[in-house]
């Protein structure tokens, strides 16, 4: 059995294939980002999934693409957990950017591939290898244009009284904005980045409001400036996107891409389907 996993900070999609490439099952767990989760939390999320627990000894190959897996230390950390949980499997752990690349760009084709979901990232693919200009320092100082970026912006603007009163009242009616609740989730609970990203739904649902339009436009422009324009070929090759923010704010993202004379490639909400196609072709 082959397991293919696309793991973001919020959730992880798992698809199992047999040796012929036929799908055996599809399941989902919460995100397994090693940068923000402890070993016991990750182990619990695996063990609490019925399909994974039932089939753990049948897995022979695990292809895991995950947020927070960009360093050797994090790959080793997750690899050791997988080795124990899937005792008969050979685990290949890569950062989630590879999932985005394999889901949007053909082997041998050049392109810039961006992730805009709970977090954000950007890489150049030369047809064989991945190249990055920016080393991520995590969700606090980086992740421009992501769900947690917009969530952080909303909370800050609300507390600094920068959101128009009509929208601020609506925001307060839909979320618990008590300072103690926010600080509890940010500093004492796991996955603070995912917590921040939950507020991004408000941006999406109210994207036609002038305030939200401005926040979205500035956030995407900041992502273009800080990430995409780092590459010399930025305006010469297709720029593709994966992730929920890219999907739900497709029109706004497209406008920023075109304004910067970039060539828009593919926009996918979830790269898992493209990943399965890629691995089926390489069985």
PEZIPE-V392925 format. One record per residue. RES is the residue in one small letter. OMEGA is omega in degrees with one decimal (* if undefined). NEAR is the number of other C-alpha atoms within 10 Angstrom. Layout:
res=RES omega=OMEGA near=NEAR
res=RES omega=OMEGA near=NEAR
//
This chain:
res=x omega=178.0 near=19
res=x omega=176.0 near=22
res=x omega=177.2 near=23
res=x omega=-172.4 near=22
res=x omega=169.7 near=26
res=x omega=-173.0 near=29
res=x omega=172.3 near=27
res=x omega=179.1 near=25
res=x omega=-176.7 near=23
res=x omega=-176.8 near=20
res=x omega=178.5 near=16
res=x omega=176.4 near=21
res=x omega=-178.4 near=19
res=x omega=174.4 near=20
res=x omega=179.6 near=19
res=x omega=177.4 near=24
res=x omega=171.1 near=20
res=x omega=-174.7 near=15
res=x omega=178.7 near=12
res=x omega=-179.8 near=9
res=x omega=177.9 near=17
res=x omega=-178.1 near=10
res=x omega=178.5 near=15
res=x omega=175.6 near=12
res=x omega=174.6 near=13
res=x omega=-179.2 near=15
res=x omega=-177.2 near=14
res=x omega=171.5 near=18
res=x omega=169.4 near=17
res=x omega=-178.7 near=16
res=x omega=-176.9 near=21
res=x omega=-177.8 near=28
res=x omega=-177.8 near=23
res=x omega=-180.0 near=20
res=x omega=-174.3 near=17
res=x omega=-177.6 near=15
res=x omega=176.0 near=15
res=x omega=178.8 near=13
res=x omega=179.3 near=13
res=x omega=179.7 near=10
res=x omega=179.4 near=13
res=x omega=179.3 near=19
res=x omega=178.6 near=16
res=x omega=-178.8 near=10
res=x omega=174.9 near=15
res=x omega=-174.8 near=21
res=x omega=-177.2 near=15
res=x omega=176.3 near=11
res=x omega=-174.6 near=14
res=x omega=-176.6 near=11
res=x omega=-178.5 near=16
res=x omega=179.9 near=24
res=x omega=-178.5 near=13
res=x omega=-173.8 near=10
res=x omega=-171.8 near=12
res=x omega=-178.3 near=20
res=x omega=-179.6 near=14
res=x omega=-175.8 near=14
res=x omega=178.9 near=20
res=x omega=179.5 near=17
res=x omega=177.4 near=18
res=x omega=176.8 near=22
res=x omega=-173.3 near=20
res=x omega=177.7 near=25
res=x omega=-171.0 near=25
res=x omega=171.1 near=26
res=x omega=179.1 near=25
res=x omega=-177.3 near=24
res=x omega=-176.1 near=24
res=x omega=-179.5 near=18
res=x omega=178.9 near=12
res=x omega=-179.0 near=10
res=x omega=179.8 near=11
res=x omega=176.9 near=17
res=x omega=179.2 near=20
res=x omega=179.7 near=13
res=x omega=179.3 near=16
res=x omega=-179.4 near=22
res=x omega=179.2 near=18
res=x omega=177.5 near=13
res=x omega=-179.8 near=16
res=x omega=-179.4 near=23
res=x omega=179.7 near=14
res=x omega=-176.3 near=12
res=x omega=178.1 near=17
res=x omega=-168.8 near=21
res=x omega=-176.6 near=14
res=x omega=-173.6 near=16
res=x omega=168.7 near=21
res=x omega=-174.6 near=16
res=x omega=175.7 near=20
res=x omega=-176.3 near=15
res=x omega=177.6 near=21
res=x omega=175.9 near=21
res=x omega=-173.2 near=21
res=x omega=177.8 near=22
res=x omega=178.5 near=27
res=x omega=176.3 near=21
res=x omega=178.9 near=28
res=x omega=179.8 near=27
res=x omega=-176.8 near=28
res=x omega=-178.9 near=20
res=x omega=-174.1 near=25
res=x omega=-170.6 near=23
res=x omega=-179.8 near=21
res=x omega=176.2 near=14
res=x omega=-178.4 near=14
res=x omega=-179.0 near=11
res=x omega=178.1 near=12
res=x omega=176.5 near=21
res=x omega=172.2 near=25
res=x omega=-176.1 near=29
res=x omega=-175.2 near=29
res=x omega=173.4 near=25
res=x omega=175.9 near=30
res=x omega=178.3 near=24
res=x omega=173.4 near=28
res=x omega=173.8 near=29
res=x omega=178.7 near=26
res=x omega=-179.6 near=26
res=x omega=-179.4 near=26
res=x omega=-179.9 near=27
res=x omega=172.7 near=24
res=x omega=178.9 near=24
res=x omega=-175.6 near=24
res=x omega=-177.3 near=14
res=x omega=178.4 near=14
res=x omega=-174.4 near=11
res=x omega=178.8 near=11
res=x omega=178.7 near=16
res=x omega=177.4 near=13
res=x omega=178.2 near=17
res=x omega=-173.7 near=14
res=x omega=173.4 near=14
res=x omega=-176.6 near=9
res=x omega=174.1 near=15
res=x omega=176.7 near=10
res=x omega=-169.0 near=14
res=x omega=-175.5 near=20
res=x omega=-178.0 near=12
res=x omega=-172.4 near=9
res=x omega=179.0 near=19
res=x omega=177.8 near=25
res=x omega=174.0 near=25
res=x omega=-176.5 near=28
res=x omega=176.8 near=28
res=x omega=-179.5 near=30
res=x omega=175.0 near=27
res=x omega=-179.4 near=25
res=x omega=177.4 near=28
res=x omega=178.3 near=23
res=x omega=179.2 near=19
res=x omega=179.9 near=16
res=x omega=-178.5 near=23
res=x omega=179.3 near=18
res=x omega=-178.2 near=13
res=x omega=178.4 near=14
res=x omega=-177.6 near=19
res=x omega=174.5 near=12
res=x omega=177.5 near=9
res=x omega=-179.7 near=11
res=x omega=176.4 near=13
res=x omega=178.0 near=18
res=x omega=-171.1 near=13
res=x omega=-179.2 near=11
res=x omega=-179.0 near=8
res=x omega=178.8 near=16
res=x omega=178.8 near=16
res=x omega=178.4 near=12
res=x omega=178.7 near=11
res=x omega=-178.3 near=20
res=x omega=-180.0 near=12
res=x omega=-175.7 near=10
res=x omega=-177.4 near=10
res=x omega=173.0 near=11
res=x omega=-176.0 near=11
res=x omega=175.3 near=15
res=x omega=-175.0 near=9
res=x omega=-179.2 near=9
res=x omega=178.3 near=10
res=x omega=179.3 near=10
res=x omega=-178.9 near=16
res=x omega=176.4 near=13
res=x omega=-178.8 near=12
res=x omega=-177.7 near=16
res=x omega=-169.4 near=16
res=x omega=-177.2 near=10
res=x omega=-178.9 near=10
res=x omega=176.8 near=10
res=x omega=176.1 near=15
res=x omega=176.7 near=20
res=x omega=177.9 near=19
res=x omega=177.4 near=24
res=x omega=176.8 near=23
res=x omega=178.6 near=20
res=x omega=-176.8 near=23
res=x omega=178.9 near=24
res=x omega=179.9 near=16
res=x omega=-178.3 near=22
res=x omega=176.5 near=23
res=x omega=-179.7 near=15
res=x omega=177.3 near=19
res=x omega=-178.5 near=22
res=x omega=-176.0 near=17
res=x omega=-179.0 near=12
res=x omega=-173.0 near=15
res=x omega=179.3 near=17
res=x omega=176.2 near=11
res=x omega=-177.3 near=12
res=x omega=178.9 near=11
res=x omega=-178.6 near=15
res=x omega=177.3 near=20
res=x omega=-179.6 near=16
res=x omega=179.7 near=12
res=x omega=179.9 near=17
res=x omega=-177.7 near=22
res=x omega=-179.6 near=16
res=x omega=179.1 near=15
res=x omega=179.0 near=21
res=x omega=178.1 near=23
res=x omega=177.5 near=20
res=x omega=177.1 near=14
res=x omega=178.5 near=22
res=x omega=-177.2 near=21
res=x omega=-172.2 near=13
res=x omega=-175.5 near=15
res=x omega=-172.1 near=21
res=x omega=-175.6 near=26
res=x omega=173.2 near=15
res=x omega=-175.5 near=16
res=x omega=-178.3 near=16
res=x omega=-178.2 near=8
res=x omega=-173.5 near=15
res=x omega=-176.9 near=20
res=x omega=-175.3 near=17
res=x omega=-176.7 near=14
res=x omega=179.2 near=17
res=x omega=176.0 near=18
res=x omega=-177.7 near=25
res=x omega=-176.8 near=23
res=x omega=169.4 near=30
res=x omega=177.3 near=26
res=x omega=-175.3 near=23
res=x omega=179.7 near=19
res=x omega=177.6 near=26
res=x omega=-177.4 near=25
res=x omega=-174.2 near=17
res=x omega=176.2 near=15
res=x omega=-176.2 near=17
res=x omega=-176.2 near=15
res=x omega=-179.8 near=11
res=x omega=178.2 near=15
res=x omega=178.9 near=23
res=x omega=179.9 near=16
res=x omega=179.2 near=12
res=x omega=178.1 near=18
res=x omega=-178.7 near=18
res=x omega=179.7 near=11
res=x omega=-179.2 near=10
res=x omega=177.8 near=14
res=x omega=175.8 near=11
res=x omega=178.6 near=20
res=x omega=-177.5 near=18
res=x omega=176.9 near=17
res=x omega=-176.3 near=15
res=x omega=171.1 near=14
res=x omega=179.0 near=23
res=x omega=175.6 near=20
res=x omega=-176.8 near=17
res=x omega=-178.0 near=20
res=x omega=-171.6 near=24
res=x omega=-179.5 near=23
res=x omega=178.0 near=13
res=x omega=177.6 near=18
res=x omega=179.4 near=24
res=x omega=177.6 near=22
res=x omega=-179.6 near=13
res=x omega=-177.2 near=16
res=x omega=175.1 near=15
res=x omega=179.6 near=14
res=x omega=-176.7 near=9
res=x omega=177.5 near=8
res=x omega=* near=10
//
